[in-house]
Amino acid sequence: MATKKVSALTELTSPDGSEELLVNDGGTSKKVTIDNLLYDEAIDSDHYVDGSIDNAHLADDAVDSDELAAG
């Protein structure tokens, strides 16, 4: 395969998770799929920014009167 700059590559606009990405693991080149990189529960609440979760992404029973702020 010829050497190409990343900027010269065709953009992938609809990834399905099976695409392979290049990673450097302690000096060794390896590949990983998007699905394996972003496995279930890979992002937890520690990674959220305050105010980043809106009503559309809350379960109907996620918040009740005990969690609501007064005022």
N, CA, C, O and CB atoms as a CASP TS submission, in Angstrom:
PFRMAT TS
TARGET T0000
AUTHOR 0000-0000-0000
METHOD Language model
MODEL 1
PARENT N/A
ATOM      1  N   MET     1       0.845  -1.185   0.000  1.00  0.00           N
ATOM      2  CA  MET     1       0.000   0.000   0.000  1.00  0.00           C
ATOM      3  C   MET     1       0.885   1.242   0.000  1.00  0.00           C
ATOM      4  O   MET     1       1.878   1.303   0.726  1.00  0.00           O
ATOM      5  CB  MET     1      -0.958   0.001   1.223  1.00  0.00           C
ATOM      6  N   ALA     2       0.532   2.209  -0.798  1.00  0.00           N
ATOM      7  CA  ALA     2       1.287   3.450  -0.890  1.00  0.00           C
ATOM      8  C   ALA     2       1.068   4.299   0.359  1.00  0.00           C
ATOM      9  O   ALA     2       0.023   4.217   1.005  1.00  0.00           O
ATOM     10  CB  ALA     2       0.885   4.233  -2.151  1.00  0.00           C
ATOM     11  N   THR     3       2.059   5.108   0.687  1.00  0.00           N
ATOM     12  CA  THR     3       1.946   6.012   1.830  1.00  0.00           C
ATOM     13  C   THR     3       1.033   7.174   1.460  1.00  0.00           C
ATOM     14  O   THR     3       1.184   7.777   0.398  1.00  0.00           O
ATOM     15  CB  THR     3       3.344   6.530   2.274  1.00  0.00           C
ATOM     16  N   LYS     4       0.080   7.486   2.348  1.00  0.00           N
ATOM     17  CA  LYS     4      -0.854   8.592   2.139  1.00  0.00           C
ATOM     18  C   LYS     4      -0.968   9.398   3.416  1.00  0.00           C
ATOM     19  O   LYS     4      -0.861   8.857   4.517  1.00  0.00           O
ATOM     20  CB  LYS     4      -2.245   8.077   1.695  1.00  0.00           C
ATOM     21  N   LYS     5      -1.185  10.689   3.265  1.00  0.00           N
ATOM     22  CA  LYS     5      -1.490  11.519   4.423  1.00  0.00           C
ATOM     23  C   LYS     5      -2.918  11.227   4.860  1.00  0.00           C
ATOM     24  O   LYS     5      -3.774  10.914   4.033  1.00  0.00           O
ATOM     25  CB  LYS     5      -1.300  13.034   4.101  1.00  0.00           C
ATOM     26  N   VAL     6      -3.175  11.330   6.159  1.00  0.00           N
ATOM     27  CA  VAL     6      -4.530  11.107   6.669  1.00  0.00           C
ATOM     28  C   VAL     6      -5.504  12.060   5.998  1.00  0.00           C
ATOM     29  O   VAL     6      -6.631  11.673   5.686  1.00  0.00           O
ATOM     30  CB  VAL     6      -4.577  11.285   8.202  1.00  0.00           C
ATOM     31  N   SER     7      -5.091  13.292   5.771  1.00  0.00           N
ATOM     32  CA  SER     7      -5.973  14.281   5.145  1.00  0.00           C
ATOM     33  C   SER     7      -6.361  13.900   3.720  1.00  0.00           C
ATOM     34  O   SER     7      -7.326  14.443   3.184  1.00  0.00           O
ATOM     35  CB  SER     7      -5.305  15.641   5.140  1.00  0.00           C
ATOM     36  N   ALA     8      -5.631  12.979   3.097  1.00  0.00           N
ATOM     37  CA  ALA     8      -5.936  12.556   1.728  1.00  0.00           C
ATOM     38  C   ALA     8      -6.876  11.354   1.681  1.00  0.00           C
ATOM     39  O   ALA     8      -7.316  10.961   0.601  1.00  0.00           O
ATOM     40  CB  ALA     8      -4.654  12.223   0.996  1.00  0.00           C
ATOM     41  N   LEU     9      -7.184  10.775   2.818  1.00  0.00           N
ATOM     42  CA  LEU     9      -8.051   9.600   2.851  1.00  0.00           C
ATOM     43  C   LEU     9      -9.514   9.984   2.671  1.00  0.00           C
ATOM     44  O   LEU     9      -9.913  11.102   2.995  1.00  0.00           O
ATOM     45  CB  LEU     9      -7.868   8.845   4.163  1.00  0.00           C
ATOM     46  N   THR    10     -10.302   9.063   2.159  1.00  0.00           N
ATOM     47  CA  THR    10     -11.740   9.258   2.006  1.00  0.00           C
ATOM     48  C   THR    10     -12.401   9.210   3.377  1.00  0.00           C
ATOM     49  O   THR    10     -12.070   8.359   4.203  1.00  0.00           O
ATOM     50  CB  THR    10     -12.351   8.188   1.061  1.00  0.00           C
ATOM     51  N   GLU    11     -13.335  10.125   3.615  1.00  0.00           N
ATOM     52  CA  GLU    11     -14.039  10.176   4.894  1.00  0.00           C
ATOM     53  C   GLU    11     -15.063   9.051   4.994  1.00  0.00           C
ATOM     54  O   GLU    11     -15.780   8.768   4.034  1.00  0.00           O
ATOM     55  CB  GLU    11     -14.725  11.535   5.075  1.00  0.00           C
ATOM     56  N   LEU    12     -15.128   8.418   6.150  1.00  0.00           N
ATOM     57  CA  LEU    12     -16.150   7.410   6.434  1.00  0.00           C
ATOM     58  C   LEU    12     -17.275   8.107   7.187  1.00  0.00           C
ATOM     59  O   LEU    12     -17.081   8.554   8.318  1.00  0.00           O
ATOM     60  CB  LEU    12     -15.564   6.198   7.264  1.00  0.00           C
ATOM     61  N   THR    13     -18.442   8.201   6.573  1.00  0.00           N
ATOM     62  CA  THR    13     -19.528   8.985   7.167  1.00  0.00           C
ATOM     63  C   THR    13     -20.552   8.154   7.923  1.00  0.00           C
ATOM     64  O   THR    13     -21.350   8.706   8.681  1.00  0.00           O
ATOM     65  CB  THR    13     -20.223   9.755   6.102  1.00  0.00           C
ATOM     66  N   SER    14     -20.548   6.845   7.735  1.00  0.00           N
ATOM     67  CA  SER    14     -21.533   5.990   8.410  1.00  0.00           C
ATOM     68  C   SER    14     -20.861   4.747   9.002  1.00  0.00           C
ATOM     69  O   SER    14     -21.070   3.637   8.511  1.00  0.00           O
ATOM     70  CB  SER    14     -22.650   5.572   7.425  1.00  0.00           C
ATOM     71  N   PRO    15     -20.054   4.928  10.054  1.00  0.00           N
ATOM     72  CA  PRO    15     -19.399   3.761  10.643  1.00  0.00           C
ATOM     73  C   PRO    15     -20.413   2.826  11.294  1.00  0.00           C
ATOM     74  O   PRO    15     -21.426   3.272  11.833  1.00  0.00           O
ATOM     75  CB  PRO    15     -18.358   4.201  11.672  1.00  0.00           C
ATOM     76  N   ASP    16     -20.129   1.516  11.239  1.00  0.00           N
ATOM     77  CA  ASP    16     -21.037   0.545  11.859  1.00  0.00           C
ATOM     78  C   ASP    16     -20.401  -0.173  13.048  1.00  0.00           C
ATOM     79  O   ASP    16     -21.013  -1.066  13.634  1.00  0.00           O
ATOM     80  CB  ASP    16     -21.484  -0.478  10.829  1.00  0.00           C
ATOM     81  N   GLY    17     -19.185   0.210  13.403  1.00  0.00           N
ATOM     82  CA  GLY    17     -18.521  -0.377  14.559  1.00  0.00           C
ATOM     83  C   GLY    17     -17.478  -1.413  14.214  1.00  0.00           C
ATOM     84  O   GLY    17     -16.635  -1.741  15.049  1.00  0.00           O
ATOM     85  N   SER    18     -17.516  -1.941  12.992  1.00  0.00           N
ATOM     86  CA  SER    18     -16.566  -2.986  12.613  1.00  0.00           C
ATOM     87  C   SER    18     -15.283  -2.426  11.990  1.00  0.00           C
ATOM     88  O   SER    18     -14.367  -3.184  11.670  1.00  0.00           O
ATOM     89  CB  SER    18     -17.223  -3.945  11.642  1.00  0.00           C
ATOM     90  N   GLU    19     -15.218  -1.119  11.822  1.00  0.00           N
ATOM     91  CA  GLU    19     -14.049  -0.499  11.210  1.00  0.00           C
ATOM     92  C   GLU    19     -12.835  -0.645  12.137  1.00  0.00           C
ATOM     93  O   GLU    19     -12.967  -0.640  13.361  1.00  0.00           O
ATOM     94  CB  GLU    19     -14.323   0.996  10.899  1.00  0.00           C
ATOM     95  N   GLU    20     -11.667  -0.772  11.532  1.00  0.00           N
ATOM     96  CA  GLU    20     -10.442  -0.939  12.299  1.00  0.00           C
ATOM     97  C   GLU    20      -9.697   0.383  12.408  1.00  0.00           C
ATOM     98  O   GLU    20      -9.558   1.114  11.427  1.00  0.00           O
ATOM     99  CB  GLU    20      -9.547  -2.005  11.661  1.00  0.00           C
ATOM    100  N   LEU    21      -9.222   0.680  13.608  1.00  0.00           N
ATOM    101  CA  LEU    21      -8.435   1.874  13.878  1.00  0.00           C
ATOM    102  C   LEU    21      -7.033   1.443  14.271  1.00  0.00           C
ATOM    103  O   LEU    21      -6.855   0.379  14.864  1.00  0.00           O
ATOM    104  CB  LEU    21      -9.087   2.745  14.993  1.00  0.00           C
ATOM    105  N   LEU    22      -6.043   2.250  13.949  1.00  0.00           N
ATOM    106  CA  LEU    22      -4.665   1.975  14.314  1.00  0.00           C
ATOM    107  C   LEU    22      -4.391   2.552  15.697  1.00  0.00           C
ATOM    108  O   LEU    22      -4.720   3.707  15.965  1.00  0.00           O
ATOM    109  CB  LEU    22      -3.686   2.560  13.266  1.00  0.00           C
ATOM    110  N   VAL    23      -3.793   1.755  16.573  1.00  0.00           N
ATOM    111  CA  VAL    23      -3.405   2.230  17.903  1.00  0.00           C
ATOM    112  C   VAL    23      -1.944   1.871  18.144  1.00  0.00           C
ATOM    113  O   VAL    23      -1.414   0.933  17.549  1.00  0.00           O
ATOM    114  CB  VAL    23      -4.320   1.616  19.013  1.00  0.00           C
ATOM    115  N   ASN    24      -1.306   2.631  19.025  1.00  0.00           N
ATOM    116  CA  ASN    24       0.063   2.342  19.434  1.00  0.00           C
ATOM    117  C   ASN    24      -0.003   1.835  20.859  1.00  0.00           C
ATOM    118  O   ASN    24      -0.373   2.580  21.767  1.00  0.00           O
ATOM    119  CB  ASN    24       0.995   3.604  19.311  1.00  0.00           C
ATOM    120  N   ASP    25       0.348   0.582  21.066  1.00  0.00           N
ATOM    121  CA  ASP    25       0.296  -0.055  22.383  1.00  0.00           C
ATOM    122  C   ASP    25       1.719  -0.243  22.893  1.00  0.00           C
ATOM    123  O   ASP    25       2.342  -1.277  22.651  1.00  0.00           O
ATOM    124  CB  ASP    25      -0.457  -1.422  22.320  1.00  0.00           C
ATOM    125  N   GLY    26       2.230   0.765  23.604  1.00  0.00           N
ATOM    126  CA  GLY    26       3.580   0.675  24.150  1.00  0.00           C
ATOM    127  C   GLY    26       4.652   0.511  23.093  1.00  0.00           C
ATOM    128  O   GLY    26       5.625  -0.213  23.306  1.00  0.00           O
ATOM    129  N   GLY    27       4.492   1.165  21.970  1.00  0.00           N
ATOM    130  CA  GLY    27       5.474   1.097  20.902  1.00  0.00           C
ATOM    131  C   GLY    27       5.185   0.043  19.847  1.00  0.00           C
ATOM    132  O   GLY    27       5.910  -0.061  18.858  1.00  0.00           O
ATOM    133  N   THR    28       4.133  -0.740  20.048  1.00  0.00           N
ATOM    134  CA  THR    28       3.747  -1.769  19.086  1.00  0.00           C
ATOM    135  C   THR    28       2.475  -1.345  18.374  1.00  0.00           C
ATOM    136  O   THR    28       1.480  -1.033  19.028  1.00  0.00           O
ATOM    137  CB  THR    28       3.552  -3.135  19.781  1.00  0.00           C
ATOM    138  N   SER    29       2.486  -1.328  17.056  1.00  0.00           N
ATOM    139  CA  SER    29       1.294  -0.978  16.286  1.00  0.00           C
ATOM    140  C   SER    29       0.302  -2.127  16.322  1.00  0.00           C
ATOM    141  O   SER    29       0.653  -3.276  16.053  1.00  0.00           O
ATOM    142  CB  SER    29       1.661  -0.627  14.827  1.00  0.00           C
ATOM    143  N   LYS    30      -0.940  -1.804  16.657  1.00  0.00           N
ATOM    144  CA  LYS    30      -2.011  -2.800  16.708  1.00  0.00           C
ATOM    145  C   LYS    30      -3.272  -2.185  16.123  1.00  0.00           C
ATOM    146  O   LYS    30      -3.324  -0.983  15.861  1.00  0.00           O
ATOM    147  CB  LYS    30      -2.259  -3.296  18.170  1.00  0.00           C
ATOM    148  N   LYS    31      -4.292  -3.020  15.918  1.00  0.00           N
ATOM    149  CA  LYS    31      -5.572  -2.524  15.423  1.00  0.00           C
ATOM    150  C   LYS    31      -6.654  -2.841  16.450  1.00  0.00           C
ATOM    151  O   LYS    31      -6.547  -3.795  17.221  1.00  0.00           O
ATOM    152  CB  LYS    31      -5.918  -3.150  14.037  1.00  0.00           C
ATOM    153  N   VAL    32      -7.695  -2.018  16.438  1.00  0.00           N
ATOM    154  CA  VAL    32      -8.847  -2.216  17.308  1.00  0.00           C
ATOM    155  C   VAL    32     -10.083  -1.774  16.533  1.00  0.00           C
ATOM    156  O   VAL    32     -10.017  -0.821  15.757  1.00  0.00           O
ATOM    157  CB  VAL    32      -8.699  -1.422  18.661  1.00  0.00           C
ATOM    158  N   THR    33     -11.205  -2.455  16.734  1.00  0.00           N
ATOM    159  CA  THR    33     -12.439  -2.013  16.088  1.00  0.00           C
ATOM    160  C   THR    33     -13.113  -0.961  16.960  1.00  0.00           C
ATOM    161  O   THR    33     -12.861  -0.885  18.162  1.00  0.00           O
ATOM    162  CB  THR    33     -13.397  -3.211  15.831  1.00  0.00           C
ATOM    163  N   ILE    34     -13.959  -0.162  16.354  1.00  0.00           N
ATOM    164  CA  ILE    34     -14.699   0.848  17.104  1.00  0.00           C
ATOM    165  C   ILE    34     -15.538   0.177  18.188  1.00  0.00           C
ATOM    166  O   ILE    34     -15.619   0.680  19.309  1.00  0.00           O
ATOM    167  CB  ILE    34     -15.596   1.683  16.161  1.00  0.00           C
ATOM    168  N   ASP    35     -16.166  -0.957  17.862  1.00  0.00           N
ATOM    169  CA  ASP    35     -16.981  -1.671  18.854  1.00  0.00           C
ATOM    170  C   ASP    35     -16.161  -2.086  20.066  1.00  0.00           C
ATOM    171  O   ASP    35     -16.642  -1.985  21.195  1.00  0.00           O
ATOM    172  CB  ASP    35     -17.624  -2.901  18.224  1.00  0.00           C
ATOM    173  N   ASN    36     -14.927  -2.555  19.857  1.00  0.00           N
ATOM    174  CA  ASN    36     -14.087  -2.962  20.982  1.00  0.00           C
ATOM    175  C   ASN    36     -13.529  -1.776  21.743  1.00  0.00           C
ATOM    176  O   ASN    36     -13.271  -1.873  22.942  1.00  0.00           O
ATOM    177  CB  ASN    36     -12.953  -3.828  20.497  1.00  0.00           C
ATOM    178  N   LEU    37     -13.342  -0.668  21.065  1.00  0.00           N
ATOM    179  CA  LEU    37     -12.828   0.531  21.712  1.00  0.00           C
ATOM    180  C   LEU    37     -13.885   1.157  22.610  1.00  0.00           C
ATOM    181  O   LEU    37     -13.589   1.586  23.725  1.00  0.00           O
ATOM    182  CB  LEU    37     -12.356   1.542  20.667  1.00  0.00           C
ATOM    183  N   LEU    38     -15.108   1.206  22.122  1.00  0.00           N
ATOM    184  CA  LEU    38     -16.219   1.791  22.875  1.00  0.00           C
ATOM    185  C   LEU    38     -17.175   0.688  23.311  1.00  0.00           C
ATOM    186  O   LEU    38     -18.336   0.663  22.905  1.00  0.00           O
ATOM    187  CB  LEU    38     -16.966   2.857  22.027  1.00  0.00           C
ATOM    188  N   TYR    39     -16.679  -0.217  24.135  1.00  0.00           N
ATOM    189  CA  TYR    39     -17.489  -1.328  24.612  1.00  0.00           C
ATOM    190  C   TYR    39     -18.602  -0.827  25.537  1.00  0.00           C
ATOM    191  O   TYR    39     -18.541   0.306  26.015  1.00  0.00           O
ATOM    192  CB  TYR    39     -16.609  -2.357  25.339  1.00  0.00           C
ATOM    193  N   ASP    40     -19.608  -1.650  25.791  1.00  0.00           N
ATOM    194  CA  ASP    40     -20.715  -1.286  26.677  1.00  0.00           C
ATOM    195  C   ASP    40     -20.179  -0.848  28.031  1.00  0.00           C
ATOM    196  O   ASP    40     -19.267  -1.467  28.579  1.00  0.00           O
ATOM    197  CB  ASP    40     -21.693  -2.466  26.843  1.00  0.00           C
ATOM    198  N   GLU    41     -20.742   0.205  28.556  1.00  0.00           N
ATOM    199  CA  GLU    41     -20.368   0.767  29.854  1.00  0.00           C
ATOM    200  C   GLU    41     -18.968   1.389  29.853  1.00  0.00           C
ATOM    201  O   GLU    41     -18.406   1.619  30.924  1.00  0.00           O
ATOM    202  CB  GLU    41     -20.443  -0.309  30.916  1.00  0.00           C
ATOM    203  N   ALA    42     -18.390   1.666  28.675  1.00  0.00           N
ATOM    204  CA  ALA    42     -17.069   2.288  28.616  1.00  0.00           C
ATOM    205  C   ALA    42     -17.119   3.731  29.106  1.00  0.00           C
ATOM    206  O   ALA    42     -16.128   4.254  29.615  1.00  0.00           O
ATOM    207  CB  ALA    42     -16.519   2.237  27.188  1.00  0.00           C
ATOM    208  N   ILE    43     -18.257   4.359  28.954  1.00  0.00           N
ATOM    209  CA  ILE    43     -18.432   5.737  29.406  1.00  0.00           C
ATOM    210  C   ILE    43     -19.450   5.721  30.531  1.00  0.00           C
ATOM    211  O   ILE    43     -20.596   5.316  30.336  1.00  0.00           O
ATOM    212  CB  ILE    43     -18.889   6.682  28.236  1.00  0.00           C
ATOM    213  N   ASP    44     -19.025   6.166  31.718  1.00  0.00           N
ATOM    214  CA  ASP    44     -19.960   6.194  32.838  1.00  0.00           C
ATOM    215  C   ASP    44     -20.210   7.633  33.270  1.00  0.00           C
ATOM    216  O   ASP    44     -19.741   8.566  32.618  1.00  0.00           O
ATOM    217  CB  ASP    44     -19.423   5.360  34.020  1.00  0.00           C
ATOM    218  N   SER    45     -20.925   7.815  34.336  1.00  0.00           N
ATOM    219  CA  SER    45     -21.352   9.149  34.746  1.00  0.00           C
ATOM    220  C   SER    45     -20.186  10.058  35.118  1.00  0.00           C
ATOM    221  O   SER    45     -20.353  11.277  35.123  1.00  0.00           O
ATOM    222  CB  SER    45     -22.297   9.043  35.911  1.00  0.00           C
ATOM    223  N   ASP    46     -19.017   9.513  35.427  1.00  0.00           N
ATOM    224  CA  ASP    46     -17.852  10.353  35.716  1.00  0.00           C
ATOM    225  C   ASP    46     -17.421  11.162  34.497  1.00  0.00           C
ATOM    226  O   ASP    46     -16.745  12.180  34.640  1.00  0.00           O
ATOM    227  CB  ASP    46     -16.691   9.492  36.201  1.00  0.00           C
ATOM    228  N   HIS    47     -17.803  10.722  33.303  1.00  0.00           N
ATOM    229  CA  HIS    47     -17.394  11.382  32.071  1.00  0.00           C
ATOM    230  C   HIS    47     -18.392  12.441  31.596  1.00  0.00           C
ATOM    231  O   HIS    47     -18.103  13.171  30.647  1.00  0.00           O
ATOM    232  CB  HIS    47     -17.199  10.354  30.993  1.00  0.00           C
ATOM    233  N   TYR    48     -19.542  12.537  32.227  1.00  0.00           N
ATOM    234  CA  TYR    48     -20.557  13.495  31.805  1.00  0.00           C
ATOM    235  C   TYR    48     -20.206  14.899  32.282  1.00  0.00           C
ATOM    236  O   TYR    48     -19.602  15.072  33.341  1.00  0.00           O
ATOM    237  CB  TYR    48     -21.937  13.083  32.334  1.00  0.00           C
ATOM    238  N   VAL    49     -20.583  15.883  31.506  1.00  0.00           N
ATOM    239  CA  VAL    49     -20.429  17.279  31.872  1.00  0.00           C
ATOM    240  C   VAL    49     -21.750  17.744  32.463  1.00  0.00           C
ATOM    241  O   VAL    49     -22.815  17.379  31.965  1.00  0.00           O
ATOM    242  CB  VAL    49     -20.009  18.157  30.644  1.00  0.00           C
ATOM    243  N   ASP    50     -21.689  18.548  33.523  1.00  0.00           N
ATOM    244  CA  ASP    50     -22.916  19.061  34.127  1.00  0.00           C
ATOM    245  C   ASP    50     -23.818  19.674  33.062  1.00  0.00           C
ATOM    246  O   ASP    50     -23.366  20.468  32.236  1.00  0.00           O
ATOM    247  CB  ASP    50     -22.591  20.100  35.215  1.00  0.00           C
ATOM    248  N   GLY    51     -25.079  19.305  33.087  1.00  0.00           N
ATOM    249  CA  GLY    51     -26.054  19.832  32.147  1.00  0.00           C
ATOM    250  C   GLY    51     -26.053  19.149  30.792  1.00  0.00           C
ATOM    251  O   GLY    51     -26.767  19.586  29.889  1.00  0.00           O
ATOM    252  N   SER    52     -25.265  18.082  30.621  1.00  0.00           N
ATOM    253  CA  SER    52     -25.161  17.448  29.305  1.00  0.00           C
ATOM    254  C   SER    52     -26.256  16.424  29.030  1.00  0.00           C
ATOM    255  O   SER    52     -26.394  15.969  27.894  1.00  0.00           O
ATOM    256  CB  SER    52     -23.827  16.784  29.174  1.00  0.00           C
ATOM    257  N   ILE    53     -27.038  16.053  30.042  1.00  0.00           N
ATOM    258  CA  ILE    53     -28.122  15.091  29.843  1.00  0.00           C
ATOM    259  C   ILE    53     -29.436  15.860  29.854  1.00  0.00           C
ATOM    260  O   ILE    53     -29.768  16.531  30.831  1.00  0.00           O
ATOM    261  CB  ILE    53     -28.112  13.970  30.946  1.00  0.00           C
ATOM    262  N   ASP    54     -30.178  15.755  28.759  1.00  0.00           N
ATOM    263  CA  ASP    54     -31.442  16.473  28.668  1.00  0.00           C
ATOM    264  C   ASP    54     -32.612  15.522  28.926  1.00  0.00           C
ATOM    265  O   ASP    54     -32.425  14.314  29.068  1.00  0.00           O
ATOM    266  CB  ASP    54     -31.585  17.144  27.287  1.00  0.00           C
ATOM    267  N   ASN    55     -33.797  16.075  28.983  1.00  0.00           N
ATOM    268  CA  ASN    55     -34.994  15.282  29.292  1.00  0.00           C
ATOM    269  C   ASN    55     -35.232  14.149  28.307  1.00  0.00           C
ATOM    270  O   ASN    55     -35.783  13.115  28.683  1.00  0.00           O
ATOM    271  CB  ASN    55     -36.204  16.174  29.320  1.00  0.00           C
ATOM    272  N   ALA    56     -34.831  14.323  27.062  1.00  0.00           N
ATOM    273  CA  ALA    56     -35.040  13.281  26.053  1.00  0.00           C
ATOM    274  C   ALA    56     -34.246  12.016  26.362  1.00  0.00           C
ATOM    275  O   ALA    56     -34.577  10.943  25.857  1.00  0.00           O
ATOM    276  CB  ALA    56     -34.657  13.802  24.679  1.00  0.00           C
ATOM    277  N   HIS    57     -33.206  12.128  27.182  1.00  0.00           N
ATOM    278  CA  HIS    57     -32.351  10.982  27.482  1.00  0.00           C
ATOM    279  C   HIS    57     -32.521  10.456  28.903  1.00  0.00           C
ATOM    280  O   HIS    57     -31.706   9.656  29.362  1.00  0.00           O
ATOM    281  CB  HIS    57     -30.917  11.352  27.259  1.00  0.00           C
ATOM    282  N   LEU    58     -33.544  10.883  29.595  1.00  0.00           N
ATOM    283  CA  LEU    58     -33.848  10.382  30.934  1.00  0.00           C
ATOM    284  C   LEU    58     -35.006   9.401  30.860  1.00  0.00           C
ATOM    285  O   LEU    58     -35.970   9.622  30.126  1.00  0.00           O
ATOM    286  CB  LEU    58     -34.182  11.546  31.900  1.00  0.00           C
ATOM    287  N   ALA    59     -34.911   8.325  31.614  1.00  0.00           N
ATOM    288  CA  ALA    59     -36.030   7.383  31.699  1.00  0.00           C
ATOM    289  C   ALA    59     -37.180   8.056  32.437  1.00  0.00           C
ATOM    290  O   ALA    59     -36.958   8.955  33.249  1.00  0.00           O
ATOM    291  CB  ALA    59     -35.605   6.059  32.419  1.00  0.00           C
ATOM    292  N   ASP    60     -38.395   7.631  32.162  1.00  0.00           N
ATOM    293  CA  ASP    60     -39.568   8.235  32.792  1.00  0.00           C
ATOM    294  C   ASP    60     -39.504   8.187  34.311  1.00  0.00           C
ATOM    295  O   ASP    60     -40.013   9.086  34.979  1.00  0.00           O
ATOM    296  CB  ASP    60     -40.822   7.542  32.318  1.00  0.00           C
ATOM    297  N   ASP    61     -38.886   7.151  34.865  1.00  0.00           N
ATOM    298  CA  ASP    61     -38.838   7.010  36.319  1.00  0.00           C
ATOM    299  C   ASP    61     -37.463   7.350  36.905  1.00  0.00           C
ATOM    300  O   ASP    61     -37.167   6.959  38.035  1.00  0.00           O
ATOM    301  CB  ASP    61     -39.217   5.598  36.707  1.00  0.00           C
ATOM    302  N   ALA    62     -36.621   8.070  36.158  1.00  0.00           N
ATOM    303  CA  ALA    62     -35.263   8.360  36.608  1.00  0.00           C
ATOM    304  C   ALA    62     -35.217   9.424  37.699  1.00  0.00           C
ATOM    305  O   ALA    62     -34.325   9.395  38.547  1.00  0.00           O
ATOM    306  CB  ALA    62     -34.423   8.800  35.441  1.00  0.00           C
ATOM    307  N   VAL    63     -36.151  10.351  37.691  1.00  0.00           N
ATOM    308  CA  VAL    63     -36.143  11.445  38.658  1.00  0.00           C
ATOM    309  C   VAL    63     -37.524  11.557  39.277  1.00  0.00           C
ATOM    310  O   VAL    63     -38.536  11.620  38.579  1.00  0.00           O
ATOM    311  CB  VAL    63     -35.723  12.789  37.992  1.00  0.00           C
ATOM    312  N   ASP    64     -37.543  11.579  40.607  1.00  0.00           N
ATOM    313  CA  ASP    64     -38.815  11.817  41.293  1.00  0.00           C
ATOM    314  C   ASP    64     -38.661  13.029  42.208  1.00  0.00           C
ATOM    315  O   ASP    64     -37.633  13.705  42.159  1.00  0.00           O
ATOM    316  CB  ASP    64     -39.265  10.558  42.108  1.00  0.00           C
ATOM    317  N   SER    65     -39.638  13.309  43.021  1.00  0.00           N
ATOM    318  CA  SER    65     -39.634  14.519  43.840  1.00  0.00           C
ATOM    319  C   SER    65     -38.460  14.571  44.811  1.00  0.00           C
ATOM    320  O   SER    65     -38.063  15.665  45.212  1.00  0.00           O
ATOM    321  CB  SER    65     -40.926  14.619  44.609  1.00  0.00           C
ATOM    322  N   ASP    66     -37.890  13.436  45.205  1.00  0.00           N
ATOM    323  CA  ASP    66     -36.742  13.434  46.116  1.00  0.00           C
ATOM    324  C   ASP    66     -35.489  14.025  45.470  1.00  0.00           C
ATOM    325  O   ASP    66     -34.633  14.568  46.169  1.00  0.00           O
ATOM    326  CB  ASP    66     -36.454  12.015  46.586  1.00  0.00           C
ATOM    327  N   GLU    67     -35.370  13.924  44.140  1.00  0.00           N
ATOM    328  CA  GLU    67     -34.190  14.426  43.455  1.00  0.00           C
ATOM    329  C   GLU    67     -34.351  15.860  42.939  1.00  0.00           C
ATOM    330  O   GLU    67     -33.364  16.471  42.528  1.00  0.00           O
ATOM    331  CB  GLU    67     -33.854  13.517  42.312  1.00  0.00           C
ATOM    332  N   LEU    68     -35.545  16.397  42.950  1.00  0.00           N
ATOM    333  CA  LEU    68     -35.777  17.743  42.437  1.00  0.00           C
ATOM    334  C   LEU    68     -35.310  18.788  43.439  1.00  0.00           C
ATOM    335  O   LEU    68     -35.535  18.652  44.642  1.00  0.00           O
ATOM    336  CB  LEU    68     -37.260  17.946  42.112  1.00  0.00           C
ATOM    337  N   ALA    69     -34.658  19.832  42.937  1.00  0.00           N
ATOM    338  CA  ALA    69     -34.206  20.914  43.804  1.00  0.00           C
ATOM    339  C   ALA    69     -35.377  21.836  44.112  1.00  0.00           C
ATOM    340  O   ALA    69     -36.229  22.087  43.258  1.00  0.00           O
ATOM    341  CB  ALA    69     -33.045  21.703  43.149  1.00  0.00           C
ATOM    342  N   ALA    70     -35.407  22.330  45.323  1.00  0.00           N
ATOM    343  CA  ALA    70     -36.464  23.269  45.720  1.00  0.00           C
ATOM    344  C   ALA    70     -36.238  24.598  45.014  1.00  0.00           C
ATOM    345  O   ALA    70     -35.104  25.043  44.836  1.00  0.00           O
ATOM    346  CB  ALA    70     -36.494  23.466  47.270  1.00  0.00           C
ATOM    347  N   GLY    71     -37.339  25.217  44.620  1.00  0.00           N
ATOM    348  CA  GLY    71     -37.226  26.551  44.074  1.00  0.00           C
ATOM    349  C   GLY    71     -37.458  26.610  42.637  1.00  0.00           C
ATOM    350  O   GLY    71     -37.393  27.687  42.045  1.00  0.00           O
TER
END
